[in-house]
């Protein structure tokens, strides 16, 4: 996932992040519609617009651009898109702002003098790499700063933000989505890391419902099914040989297979869960959390530590 995409997903899912960034944390983000807009017959596109609906015409319009590379014609393109937008979609409120989120000031360019009349009172630029450490005291600002955080520190910060999200986001759907966005940032930041490395980064913050948990659950299911199939076939063959004659072997085999499968599946599932629990404990996850994730008895998990 590209950095620009991450910004727009953050603003789409959690618009309060945008308003806290620009210093308008008291604004109700739910009165706005966030969208991207193609400018007809021009080849221009505005990727992020917070546009107030007609019933909230006293609120300004915000045009948002996330810029993570140097583009000498950036401001010309951005303001041209805004003017073309107004020509096709007249605003209810004459107040508007052009918000640019740079990952670093190095990607900013010289503003063209002939557009100065549009700059004053409208343009606001934010540089994420210049945000202080206090940004991590806020979930909204913290996840933005994580995007530009150095690789050595990002692992620790990601865990910190995930723990904070689990404490502060009471809505389970929002909590799940926020953790997935943290995961997306890490995957984007470490594209060459193996899945095991990403697992290690995220393991301390696993909760049911996250993408990682779903992958872990699928992995367990796949292992269980594979082992069950092998064991069932072996036991069925042995049982059939002992109990029936050749002419009725296939008929009885089907019946025996269903009986044995139920018996073996629980046995194998328990084995796989214990193996998975041991792996998660090695990553430093608390026994209580491992037990909750894998639906195991806490004492069983603690016994694994003592083995």
N, C-alpha and C positions, 0 to 999 in steps of 0.2 A: 504494500500500500504506500503510495507516495505521500510526502509530507502535506501537500496541498489538500489531498483527499482527507487526511486525518483532521485537519482544521475544520473542514466543512462538516464532517461527521460530528465532531464535537459541538459545533454551533447548532447543528440540526437537532441533535439529541438533547443537548443541555444548553439552551440559549442563554441561560443565566451566566454561563462562563464568559460569553462575549460582553455582556453588560458590566460584569465585574471588572473585566480587563480595561474597559474604556472609562472606568470610574463612575458608572451609573448603576451601582449595585441595587439601588432602591427601585429601579424600573421594573415593572411587571412584564417579564418576557413573553407571557402567554397572550398578550394583546397583539403581538406581532406575528406575521406570517413570514417564515424564512424560506427563500426559494432562490433558484438560479433563473436567469432570464436571457433568452436569445433575443438579440436586437434584429428585428426583421430587415431583410434585404441589405444588410451591412457587413455581415461576417464578424460582428462583435458579439461578445457574450459577457454578461455579468454573472459571476459564479455565486455571489452571496449578496442577498438583499434582505434586510429586515424592513418590511413594508407594513405600515399600520393599515388596518382595514378602515373603511369609511366611517364606521362608528367611533373610531379613535383618531379622528382627523387632527386632533391637537398634538399628536406625537410626531416627531421627525422621522425621516427615512434614513436608514443607514446602509451604505454600500460598503461591502467588505471584500478585501483582497488579501490573501496570504501569499507572500512573495518570498520564496526560498532560493532564488537564483538572481543573478544580475541581468537586468534588461534595460538598456539605455533609453528605450522608448516607452518604458512602463507607464510613466505619468501621462504622456500623450494618449496612450491607448486607454488607460483607466478613465480619464476625464472625458474623452470623446465618447466612450461607452455610456457614461452617466448622462451627458447632454442628449445623446440619441435616445436613451431610455425615457427621459423627460418629454421628448418630442412625441413619443408614441404612447406613453403612459403618464399623463399629467398627474402630479401628486396632489393629495388633498391638503397637505401642509407645505408651505414654501421652505421650511427648515429642513436641511439635509446635511449629512456628514459623509465624507469619504474616509473610511478607516482602512489603514494598511498595517498588516501584521507581518513584520520581517523576522526571520529567524535570527539574523545578525545585521548590524548596521552596515557591514561590508557589502550587503546586497542592495542597499539603498543607492540611488543615483541622484545626480544634480537635477533639481526641479527647474523646468524651463521657465524663464522669466516672463514670457508672454502669457503664461497661465496664472501669474501671481494673483490676479483678480479672483480666481477660483480657490486659491490656496488658503488665503486668510479667512478664518471663521468656518472653514469646511474640512480641511485636511487634518487628520490626526494619525501619526505614525507611532507604532509600538515595536520595540526591539526585545525579543524574548530573552536573548542571552545577557541582557543588561538588568534583568529582574533580580532582585536580591534574594537571599535565602529565606526571607520571611514569606516569600510567595508560596512556599510549601506548607505554610500554616493554613492555606485555603485550598480546598479540593479543586476549585475552578482554576485558580492561577497556577497551582502546583502541577496539574496535568499539562498545562501549556508549557511550563518551563521544562517539564520532563522531555518534551519533544527535542529540545536543543541541549539537554544535559549531556555531559561527557560520558563516555561508555563505562569508565571505571566507577562512576558514582551512580549511574542510572539504575543499576540493579538494586542497590539499597533504597533509592528514592521510590522505585516502583513498588517495592514491598511496603514501604512506609505509607504511600498513597492508598494502596489496596487496603491496608489495615484501617486507615482513616475512613475510607469509603464504607467499609463494613460497619463502622461505628456510627457514621453520620447519615447514611442513606437508608432510611427505614423501608422504603419501597423496594421490594425484592427485584422487580423488573429493572428499575433504575440502577440498582446496585450491580446487577448482572451485566447490564450494558456498559457501565462505567469500567468494570474490571476487564471487559472485552476490549475496550478502547485502550486501556493500559497495555494489554497484551499486543494489540496492533502496533502500538508505538514501539514496543520492544522488538517485535519481529522486523519492523522497518529499520530499526537502529542496528540490529545484528543480523543482517541477511545471510551471513555465511555460517551462523551457528547451527549446530545440529538440534534436532528436536529435544534431545536429552538436556542440552544446555538451556534451552528455553524453559523446559520443565523445571529445572533447578531454580531459575529466576522466579518462576511463578508459584512454585510448590508451597511456599509458606503462606500463601494467600488463597488456597483453593476453597471454594464453597460450592455447594450443589448448584447446578444450573449454568455454571460458566462453560465456555467453549472447551477449556482444558479438561474440566471434569467430564464433559460429554465424551471427549476423545479417550479419556482414561477408561470410562465405562464401556465404550465400544471395544477398546483393546482387551479388557477383561472378558467381555462377551465372546469375542473372537477366539481367545485362548480356550475358554470353557467349551465352546462348541467343537473346536478341533480335538481337544482331549476326550470329550464325551464320545464323539464319533468313533475314535480309535478304540476306546475302552469298551464301548457298547458292542462294536463288531466282534471284538475278541471274546467277550463273555458270551455273546449270543451263539457264536460258533461252537464254543465249548458246551454250552447248555443243550443246544440242539443235538449235537453228536451223542450226548449221553441219553437223551430222553425220547427221541423219535426215530422212525425209520426213514429211509431216503425218499419214499414217495410222498410223504407229507411234510418234508423238511421246510420248504418255502412257506407253507401256510403257517406252520408253527413258529417259524423264524420271525415273521412279522409280529405275531402276538408277543413272543418273548422279548423282541427288541423294544417294544413300548414299555414293558415292565422294567427291563434293565435300564433303559434310558433315564427314567425318572430317578432311579436309585443312584446311578452313576453321576448324573448332572449335579446333584447337590454336593456329592463327594468332591468332584473336580472343582466346582465353583469355590468351595471352601479352600482348597489348595491354592488356587490362583489368587484369591483374596489375600491369603496369608503372605504369598510372595510379593504382592503389590504393596501390602502394608509395610513389609520390611524395607522395600525400596523408598517409600515415602518417609519412613522414620529416618533413613539415612540422609535424607534431604533436610532434616531438622524439624519436621512437622510434629506438633504436640500429639501424644497418644490419643487424647480426647478428640482432636480434629480428625485424625486418621480413622478412628472408630466411627465417627459420624459420616465421613465420606464413604466408607466401605460397608457401613451397616454391620459392624462387628462389635462384640462385647469389649469394653475398655480393658478389662483384665486380660483378655486374650491378646490384645495389642501390647499391653505392658509385658506380658510373658515373652513376647518376641524380642524385646529389648534385652531381657536377661539371658537369652539363649546364647 
